[in-house]
Amino acid sequence: WMDEYHGGLKKYNEYKKQDSEHLLETTGKELRKLMSWVDEEA
């Protein structure tokens, strides 16, 4: 982890981007928009 951190988090950021574009994440984001009681910033 320390090597990754000191190396600029290249792999970490790649994995994070892949996760954010996953169907489960994108579907959840759309569903949360429909839920007025959900605070996205929390």
C-alpha positions in Angstrom: 0.0 0.0 0.0 2.8 2.4 0.9 4.5 1.8 -2.5 1.2 2.4 -4.3 0.6 5.6 -2.3 4.1 7.0 -2.9 3.8 6.0 -6.6 0.8 8.3 -7.1 -2.0 5.8 -6.5 -2.2 4.8 -10.2 -3.7 1.4 -9.7 -5.9 2.5 -6.9 -7.4 5.3 -9.0 -7.8 2.9 -11.9 -9.8 0.5 -9.7 -11.8 3.3 -8.2 -12.8 4.6 -11.6 -13.8 1.0 -12.7 -15.9 0.6 -9.6 -17.7 4.0 -10.1 -18.7 2.9 -13.6 -20.0 -0.5 -12.6 -23.6 -1.2 -13.4 -24.5 -1.6 -9.8 -23.1 1.8 -8.9 -24.7 3.6 -11.9 -28.1 2.0 -11.2 -27.8 2.9 -7.5 -27.0 6.5 -8.4 -30.1 6.8 -10.6 -32.3 5.2 -8.0 -31.1 7.5 -5.2 -32.1 10.5 -7.4 -35.7 9.2 -7.1 -35.6 9.0 -3.3 -36.3 12.5 -1.9 -35.3 11.4 1.6 -31.8 10.4 0.6 -29.1 13.0 1.1 -26.4 12.4 -1.6 -23.8 14.5 0.2 -23.9 12.5 3.4 
